Amino acid sequence: MSKKNLPVKLCPVCLREFTWRKKWERDWDSVRYCSERCRRSRSTRQRIH
């Protein structure tokens, strides 16, 4: 894959787009958050809304 054609998702916590990474190759379908920080803060964010 070229860098131009990498899949992109939207992080539900920070609302930023993030791009596929090699380390997520096996479980890209289950990746929801762009970073560990967003993953940890997901519950805090959900309580606010």
C-alpha positions as CSV (number, residue, x, y, z in Angstrom):
1,M,0.0,0.0,0.0
2,S,1.2,3.5,-0.7
3,K,0.8,6.1,2.0
4,K,-1.9,7.9,0.0
5,N,-4.1,4.8,0.0
6,L,-4.0,3.9,3.6
7,P,-7.4,3.4,5.4
8,V,-8.5,6.1,7.8
9,K,-10.8,6.1,10.8
10,L,-12.3,8.7,13.1
11,C,-11.4,8.6,16.8
12,P,-14.6,8.9,18.9
13,V,-12.8,10.7,21.7
14,C,-10.8,13.4,20.1
15,L,-12.7,13.4,16.8
16,R,-9.5,13.3,14.7
17,E,-8.8,11.1,11.8
18,F,-6.1,8.5,12.2
19,T,-4.4,6.3,9.6
20,W,-3.8,2.6,9.4
21,R,-0.5,1.5,11.0
22,K,1.5,-1.7,10.4
23,K,1.2,-2.7,14.1
24,W,-2.7,-2.7,13.7
25,E,-2.5,-4.9,10.6
26,R,-4.1,-7.9,12.2
27,D,-6.9,-6.2,14.1
28,W,-7.6,-3.0,12.2
29,D,-11.3,-3.8,12.3
30,S,-11.3,-3.6,16.1
31,V,-9.2,-0.5,16.5
32,R,-11.4,2.4,17.7
33,Y,-9.0,4.9,19.2
34,C,-6.1,6.8,17.8
35,S,-3.9,6.5,20.9
36,E,-3.6,5.0,24.3
37,R,-4.5,8.4,25.8
38,C,-7.8,8.4,24.0
39,R,-8.5,4.8,24.9
40,R,-7.9,5.6,28.6
41,S,-10.0,8.8,28.5
42,R,-13.0,7.2,26.7
43,S,-15.0,6.6,29.9
44,T,-14.4,10.1,31.2
45,R,-15.5,11.6,27.8
46,Q,-18.6,9.4,27.8
47,R,-19.7,10.5,31.3
48,I,-19.5,14.2,30.2
49,H,-21.8,13.7,27.3
